[in-house]
Amino acid sequence: MSKRTRILILVAVAVAVAALLWRFVGDGSVSDSGVVFVADAESAAAMVALEDGGLLFGERLSGRIRQVDPEGRPLEQPVAVVTVSTEGQRGLLGLAVDDEEVFAAWTRPDLRLVVARVAPGMPRRVWLGPVSADLGNGGHLEFAPDGRLVVGIGDLRAPHLVSEPDAPNGKLLALDPTGPPRQRPEVLSSGWNNPFAFTFTPGGDLWVADNSPGRRPERLARGDLEAPTITDLPEKVAPSGLAAPADGRLLLCGYVARTLQIYAIDSDGRATAEGRPLATDCAVGVTVLENGSVVYATENSIRLIDDRPGAL
């Protein structure tokens, strides 16, 4: 399937999901939790929807990459397993899929952050990244509409390096997925605390929910503009996942807040929390399946919100 065809499908799905989200906002209803989609999913910090309606997710602490079918049934064997260091916020941090190729970002036992194609076949390193830290590593992956692989890098506990153009700290970086391991990434934007939660909208806009390990503000803003409009988030959200079911709508999962909150984006690029949370047990991520259903990860399961009768 071509990238253009996939974009058209995503736009159609976005329309359906936008209608679903508007219904939630309109009646003010709340789902304390969605229905269980995957019961056994420990720390699923990386999730990506598959074209067949299923889901691929990575377990941060075990390094296992697992696939489930559209009904949430896991395959018997993992798609791949990477060897990870797990101290602090390290581990398997990001997944992205292009056609049948699976890419992952993780912290190795020597503490280096790496990006590699891990399936099918033998692994192939895409980028040898920086030495990780116990906090602020980033590591989320997304394919951009132009086919480049985007990775977010946190400040790595060295905020003084965020302003350094040659340092990866606090930046969104674009990689060539077929390039050499020591390729020089292109800087898409910088000045972030920890851009772990970012996503592309169906229309191709890049959005970031910027985490903060200290007293610096947590922010929601475009990640592909030189001077974006900044929306400060409420205190103690700790963004852990961001999804864009439609242009003008974002879903933000907060690790500390435990909420799955809708944000509406106005024409000036300002984000506003809309309605009450869709769920109050979101922990480590959120994504939108091919059929428009929203799935999010708690600490030990993946739950689903959709528009089938009785499911909400």
C-alpha positions in Angstrom: 0.0 0.0 0.0 1.4 3.4 -1.0 2.0 6.2 1.6 -0.6 8.3 -0.3 -3.2 5.6 0.0 -2.5 5.2 3.7 -2.8 9.0 4.2 -6.2 8.9 2.6 -7.3 6.0 4.8 -6.1 7.9 7.9 -8.1 11.0 6.9 -11.3 8.8 6.5 -10.6 7.2 9.9 -10.0 10.7 11.4 -13.4 11.9 10.4 -15.1 8.9 12.2 -13.0 9.3 15.3 -13.6 13.0 15.4 -17.4 12.3 15.5 -16.8 9.8 18.3 -14.8 12.3 20.3 -17.3 15.1 19.8 -20.0 12.8 21.2 -18.0 12.4 24.4 -17.4 16.1 24.7 -21.0 17.0 24.0 -22.6 14.9 26.7 -19.8 15.3 29.2 -19.6 11.5 29.8 -16.5 9.9 31.4 -15.1 6.4 31.0 -13.0 5.5 34.0 -11.4 2.9 31.9 -11.9 1.3 28.5 -12.6 -2.3 27.9 -9.6 -4.6 28.1 -8.0 -5.1 24.7 -4.7 -6.9 25.8 -4.8 -8.2 29.3 -1.1 -9.0 29.6 0.9 -6.0 28.5 3.5 -4.9 31.0 4.7 -1.3 30.6 3.7 -1.0 26.9 5.5 2.2 26.4 5.6 1.8 22.6 2.5 1.1 20.5 1.9 1.3 16.8 -1.3 0.5 14.8 -1.0 -2.1 12.0 -2.8 -1.9 8.7 -4.6 -5.2 9.3 -6.4 -3.6 12.3 -4.1 -5.2 14.9 -1.4 -3.6 17.1 2.3 -3.9 17.7 3.6 -3.0 21.2 6.9 -3.1 23.0 7.4 -3.9 26.6 9.8 -1.4 28.1 11.4 -3.6 30.7 11.6 -7.0 28.9 12.5 -5.7 25.4 9.9 -7.9 23.8 8.0 -6.6 20.8 4.6 -8.3 20.5 1.8 -8.4 17.9 -1.9 -8.8 18.5 -4.6 -9.3 16.0 -7.6 -7.0 15.5 -9.4 -8.8 18.4 -6.5 -8.3 20.8 -5.2 -11.9 20.6 -1.4 -12.0 20.9 0.7 -14.0 18.6 2.5 -16.9 20.3 6.0 -15.7 19.6 7.3 -12.1 19.8 8.1 -10.3 16.6 11.5 -9.5 18.0 13.4 -9.1 21.3 16.0 -6.5 22.1 18.4 -6.5 25.0 17.8 -3.5 27.2 19.1 -1.6 30.2 16.1 -0.7 32.4 17.4 1.6 35.2 15.2 4.7 35.6 13.4 5.5 32.3 15.6 3.3 30.1 14.4 0.3 28.2 12.5 -0.3 24.9 11.2 3.2 24.2 9.9 3.4 20.6 8.4 1.5 17.7 7.5 2.4 14.2 6.4 0.4 11.2 6.7 1.1 7.5 5.0 -1.6 5.4 6.3 -4.8 7.0 9.5 -3.3 8.4 9.6 -2.8 12.2 11.9 -0.2 13.7 12.7 0.2 17.4 14.5 2.6 19.7 16.0 1.3 23.0 18.8 1.7 25.5 21.4 -1.0 25.3 23.2 -2.6 28.3 26.1 -0.2 27.6 23.5 2.6 28.1 23.7 3.9 24.5 20.4 4.8 22.8 20.1 3.1 19.5 17.6 3.0 16.6 17.4 -0.1 14.4 15.3 -2.1 12.0 14.5 -5.2 14.1 12.2 -7.2 11.9 11.8 -9.1 9.6 15.2 -10.8 9.3 18.4 -9.8 10.9 18.6 -6.5 12.8 20.1 -3.5 11.0 21.3 -0.5 13.0 19.9 2.8 11.7 21.5 5.2 14.2 23.9 5.0 17.1 22.6 7.6 19.5 23.9 9.2 22.7 24.6 7.7 26.1 21.3 7.6 27.9 20.5 8.9 31.4 18.2 7.6 34.1 15.7 10.3 33.2 14.9 12.4 30.1 15.9 10.0 27.4 13.0 10.4 25.0 13.2 7.6 22.5 9.7 7.7 20.9 9.6 6.9 17.1 7.3 8.0 14.4 7.5 7.9 10.6 7.0 11.3 9.0 4.8 11.7 5.9 8.0 12.1 3.8 9.3 8.7 4.9 11.9 9.8 7.4 12.1 8.3 10.8 11.7 10.8 13.6 13.1 10.2 17.1 12.7 12.5 20.2 15.7 13.0 22.5 15.3 14.4 26.0 17.8 16.6 27.7 19.6 13.5 29.1 20.0 15.3 32.4 22.2 17.9 30.7 19.9 20.8 30.0 22.9 23.1 29.2 23.4 21.1 26.0 19.9 21.6 24.7 20.9 24.9 23.0 24.0 23.3 21.4 23.2 22.7 17.7 25.5 19.6 17.4 24.2 17.9 20.6 21.1 15.7 20.3 19.8 16.8 23.7 16.3 18.2 23.8 15.6 17.8 20.0 13.4 16.1 17.5 15.7 14.4 15.0 14.9 13.0 11.5 16.7 9.9 10.4 17.1 8.2 7.0 15.7 4.7 7.8 18.1 3.2 5.1 21.1 5.3 6.1 24.3 4.3 7.8 24.5 3.9 11.6 26.7 7.0 12.1 24.4 9.2 9.9 24.0 12.8 11.0 20.3 13.4 11.8 18.5 16.5 10.7 17.2 18.7 13.6 13.5 19.3 13.2 13.2 21.4 16.4 15.0 21.9 19.6 14.5 23.5 23.1 12.5 20.6 24.5 12.8 19.1 28.0 11.8 15.6 27.0 9.8 15.2 23.8 8.8 11.6 24.4 5.2 12.2 23.5 4.8 13.4 19.9 2.7 12.5 16.9 1.8 13.5 13.4 -1.7 14.6 12.6 -3.5 13.1 9.5 -2.6 16.3 7.7 1.1 15.9 8.5 1.6 18.5 11.3 4.0 17.4 14.0 2.8 17.9 17.6 4.8 17.5 20.9 3.6 17.1 24.5 6.8 18.1 26.3 7.5 16.3 29.6 9.6 18.0 32.3 11.7 16.3 35.0 11.7 19.3 37.3 10.1 22.7 37.7 10.3 23.6 34.0 6.8 23.9 32.4 5.2 21.0 30.5 4.1 22.2 27.1 2.0 21.3 24.1 3.1 22.8 20.8 4.0 22.1 17.2 7.3 20.4 16.7 7.9 21.5 13.1 7.7 25.3 13.4 10.5 27.7 14.4 8.2 29.8 16.6 5.1 27.7 17.5 2.3 28.8 19.8 3.0 27.3 23.3 0.3 25.9 25.5 1.4 25.3 29.1 -0.1 22.1 30.5 -1.5 21.8 34.0 1.0 20.8 36.7 1.8 17.1 37.3 0.6 15.7 34.0 3.9 14.0 32.8 2.9 13.5 29.2 3.6 9.9 28.2 1.7 9.5 24.9 0.1 11.7 22.3 -2.2 10.7 19.4 -4.0 12.7 16.7 -7.3 11.1 15.7 -8.1 14.1 13.5 -6.7 17.4 12.5 -7.5 19.8 15.2 -7.8 17.1 17.9 -5.2 15.5 20.1 -5.4 12.8 22.8 -2.9 13.3 25.6 -2.0 10.5 28.1 -0.4 11.6 31.4 1.7 9.3 33.5 1.2 11.2 36.7 -2.3 12.6 36.0 -3.5 9.2 34.7 -5.9 10.9 32.4 -6.6 10.5 28.7 -7.6 14.0 27.8 -8.9 15.5 24.5 -7.2 18.8 23.4 -8.8 21.0 20.7 -6.4 23.0 18.5 -7.6 26.4 17.2 -6.5 28.2 14.1 -3.7 30.0 16.0 -2.2 26.7 17.1 -3.4 27.0 20.7 -4.5 23.9 22.5 -7.4 23.7 25.0 -8.6 20.8 27.1 -12.0 19.9 25.8 -14.6 18.1 28.1 -13.8 15.7 30.8 -11.1 12.9 30.4 -12.0 9.9 28.2 -10.3 7.7 30.8 -8.7 8.1 34.2 -6.3 5.1 34.1 -4.0 6.0 31.2 -0.4 5.6 32.0 2.2 5.0 29.3 0.8 5.6 25.8 -2.1 6.0 23.4 -2.7 5.4 19.7 -5.5 5.1 17.2 -6.2 1.8 15.5 -7.0 1.5 11.7 -10.7 1.2 12.4 -10.7 4.5 14.4 -10.8 2.9 17.9 -8.6 4.5 20.5 -6.3 2.2 22.6 -4.3 3.3 25.6 -1.8 1.6 27.9 -2.1 1.3 31.7 0.8 -0.1 33.7 -0.1 -3.7 32.8 -2.8 -3.8 30.1 -3.9 -2.1 26.9 -7.5 -0.9 26.9 -9.8 0.2 24.1 -12.4 2.9 23.6 -14.6 2.6 20.5 -18.1 3.3 19.2 -19.5 -0.2 19.2 -22.8 -0.4 21.1 -22.2 -1.0 24.8 -18.4 -0.6 24.6 -18.3 2.9 26.1 
